[in-house]
């Protein structure tokens, strides 16, 4: 049976952009135009540590049922494979319904230590996407932002994705 190792994580995308840099007249506040509503979406994602293949699923919320929808997507994509998924202990991941579904789908869940986002390559990939797509720019809608974010992430070659996620660094912890 073929096996695959995936790192999973999720991130929030907000319509109000993270402001990382701005220019203004010294002593005067910078004007930051934003709309009146801060829409939000959650993006679930996983990266294959060997091939750099990525899977993403947009959801309106970050709850157990949303994570389980992502498990279903992973199972469909890797049907017939043994899947080992490395992830944090978020309550949506550890819920009995989620761990039960993972067992049913033959997805082995491997837990990262608490408070260790630096160990999850998906966190690094999210950071690169947000720096390049979301920072300092407000999109007309959250849907436009999600589309631009996904186009960027899917547009990376597998090697670029592995590099940006830190997996190809000489000291990636999984290979030590």
N, C-alpha and C positions, 0 to 999 in steps of 0.2 A: 504494500500500500504506500502511495506517495504521501509525504508529509510536508507541511509548510509551517513556518514560524511567522506570526504577525504581531506587530505592536499596535495596540488600539488606544485611542484617546478621542476626546471630543473638545470642541472649542465653541465659544459663543461669538457670533458676529453681531455687532450693533451698528445701527444706522449712523449714530453719532460717531465720528471717527476718533481714533486715538490721536491726540495732537502731540506729535513728536518734535516738531520744529516749526517755528514761525518767526517772521520778521515784524518789527514794529519800531516806531520812533521811540528813542530812548526816553524813558519816564512815562510813556503812554501805553496803556494796555492794548494788546493786539485784538483786532476785531475778528471773531470767529463766527461766520455765518452758519447757523444750523436750523433745521426745521423744528417744529414743536413736538414731534413724536419720535421717541427712540425705539424703533422696531428692533426685534431681536430674533435670531435664528440660531439653532444649535447644529453644528456639523460634526457628525461621527465619522471617524476615519481610521484606516489601518494601512500599514505598510508591510510588505513582504521583505524580510531582512536579506533575502538572497537575490531576489530579482528586481526590487524597487517598485514592483506593481503596487498601485494604491487603489483603495476602495473608499468611497465617500457616500454618506447618506445625510441629506438635509432633513431636519425635523423642527417642529415649532417649539418643542419642549425637551427637557433633559430629564426624563423619567424612565422608570424601568421598562415600560412598554415601548418606549422609543429605542432604548438599547436592544431590546429583544427583536425589534424590526431590523436593526443592524446585524444582529446574529443571524437572522434569516437570510439577509443579503450575502453575508460571508459564506454561509452554508450553501446557498445556491451557486455562488461563484466557484467555490472549491468542493463541489459535490464529488464524492468518491475519494476525497483526500482526508488524511488525519490533520486536523488543524490545532496548533498550539497557539493560543492568544495570550500575549503578555499585556497586562493592564493594571491600573490602580484599583484600590478598593473603594471606589465611589459606591454609594448606596444603590444606584441603579444597576451596578454590576454584581453586587453581593446579594441582592434580593433573591429569595428562594425561587421565585418564578424565573429569574434570569439564570441562576446556576442550574436549575432543573432543565431549562430549555437547552442550555449549553451541553449538558450531559446527553440529552435526547438527540442533539444534532452531532454528537461526537466531536465537540469543540472543547479542548482541554484549556481551562483557564489557569494561567500562571500569574501569581500576584506579585506586584512590585512592592518594595517596602513603603510604608506610609511616608508621606511628605517627601517624595523623591522624584519630582517632575524632570529633573536633570537626567534621570535614567531612561526616560521614555523618548525615543527619537521623534515620535509624532509631535511632541511639544516643540521641538526644534523646527520641524517642518511648518507647524502653525505659525511660529514666530516669523519665519521668512515670508510666508504668505501675507501676514498682516503688515509687515514692514513695507512690502512691495506693492500691495494692493489697497490696503485699508487706511494706512496712516495718512493723516493730513488732508484727506479728501472725503467729502460726503457725496454719496451716490444719490440719484433721484429717488431710489427705492431700495429696500432691503433685498428684493429679488435681483436687482441690477448688481448689487454688491456681491451677493452669493454667486451669481453667474461669473463675474470677473474673478472672484477668488478661486472658483473651481476651474475656470479656463487656465488660470496661472498654474495651479497645482497639477492638473492633468497635462499641461503643456510641458512640464519638466520631463526631460528624458529620464529613464530609470536611473541612470548613473547620477544625474544631477539631483534627483530626489534622495538617493542614498547619501550623497555628499552633504546636502543641506540638512538632512536628518542626523548627520553625525555618524552614521553607521560605517562609512568608509574611512573615518579618522583612524589613525594608527593606534589609538587607545580606547576604542569603543569597548565598554565594559563586558559585553557579552562574549567577546573573543579573547578576553584576557585569561 
